[in-house]
Amino acid sequence: MTPGQGCGRMVVWIGGACRYGSADCESDFSCVRLAPFPPNFRRTMHTPASRERANLKVKTKRDAWFLANGPCACGSWINLELHHVNSKTKISHRSWSWCDSKREAELTKCVTCCRLCHQKISAEEHLVGHGHIATYRRGCKCGPCREIKSIENAKRVR
């Protein structure tokens, strides 16, 4: 390193000095000077080309898995999705970009469904009977639903 070159690290300057303060730095701290990182720094790190490559890699893994694990129970190969059989064991829905072992562990908890079947299954799982505030809000005005609504109103008044 020649005199006056600095340590050459790409650094954010803090208080007018190289934050590393290494012995390699010359006394004039002529390191490569950068402005503070913008708030959206992480989002700007990827170029459109690198983002496209990453998306293609994920799509390839996803397509290969669906091809190997067959069609939906209704026989459809269109708009295939994953359905977690037990939603309480679900870690995340973004498992396609994970490493192979972690992704396979998550995918063993899933079955293949087309979008229509997946919507029907999910609707049945989340179906709430009478006597629940969600049913009242969807328009049911039967006796048990009205009673729950009056109990909720009484809680708000207190």
N, C-alpha and C positions, 0 to 999 in steps of 0.2 A: 504494500500500500504506500502510495506516495504522500508526502506531507500535504495537508489541506484537503485530502480526499474524504475524510470522515469514514464512518464504518460502512456506508453504502446501504444500510438497511432502509427499507421503505417504512418510515415511521410517522406517527402522528406526533407533532411536537407539543410538549407540555411545558408551559412556563418558559419557552424559549430555549429548551435544551432537549437533546435526544433522550427519550424516556428510558432507553436501555442503559445509557451512561457507561457503555463498555470501555475497556481500556484501549480498544482499537480506535475509538473516536479521538480526533485531534482536538486541541483546545478550542478551536473555532467552531466546533460542532457543525461541520458542513455536510451533514448527512443529507440524503435525499429528503426533501421536505414535502410533506403532503398536507392538504387541508383536512380538517376533521371529517370523519365519515358521514355521509348523508344519512338521514333517518331510514331510508329505504335501501340501505346498502346491500342487505342479504338478497333482496329481490332483484337487484341489478347485476348480481354476480354472474348470472347465466345469460349467454347470448341466445338469440332465437335458434341458432343452429344446435347448440348444446341441449337446449330444452326439447327440441324436436328429436334428437337422438335418444334422450332419456325417455320421452313418451313412446317412441318406437320400441325401445327395449321392454318397457312395461307392457305394451300392447302385445308384443310377441309372446311374453310369458303367459299373459292372460289367455290369449287365443289358444296356445298349446295346451293349457290346463283344461279349458272347456272342450277342446277336441278330444282329449284323452278321457274325460269324465262324462262324455255322452250328452244326449239331449235332455230337455226337461221331461218330467213324467208324462206330460201331454204329448210328447213327441216333437216339439218345436225346437229348432236350432236357431231361431231368430231372437235377438235381444236377450241373450242369456245373462243371468245374474247369479250371484251367490246368495244363498239364504242360510243364515246361522240357525241351526236346529234349536239350540238353546242360547238365547240372546244374553244370558247371564255369564256365559263363558267367553263371549266375544271380547277380543282385545281391541281390534280396530277394523274398520272397513277398508283401510288403505294398505292392505297387506301385499299388494303386487310388487312393490319396490323393495320389499324386505329381502334379506338373504334367504337362500333356498331352505335351510332347515327350519328357520322361524316361520317362513311363509307356509311350508307344508304342514307344520304343527297347527297353524290357524285354519288352513283349508280342510283338515280332517274333520273339523267341526261343522262343515258346510255341505249343502246339497246344491245341485244345479237346478235353477228354475228359469223359465222365461219371465219377462217383465210382468205379464198379465197374471200368471200363477203366483209370482212373488207378491204382487199387490193383494191378491185374494188371501193368501196365507197370512200376510202381515195384518190385514184388516181383521181377520178372525182372531189373531193373537191379541190385538189391542181392543177387541170388542168389549164394551162395558155394558152391563145389564142395567135394568131399571133400579132406581134408588141411588143413582150416582149423579153428581153435579154435571159431569160431562154429557150425560144423556139429556138432562134438562136443557143444557145450553144448545144441544143439537135440535131442540124443538119438542121434546116429549113433555107433556104436561099431565102425566098420570099421577095418581095419589102419592106413591113412594118418591117420585122425582120432585113433586111440589114440596113434600115434607123436607127433603134434603135441602132444597133451595131456601125454605124458610129458616132452617137451622143455620145455614151459611149467612143469611141476612142478619140473624140475631147475633152471630159472632162479630159481624162488622159493626153493629150498633154499639156494642159494649165498649 
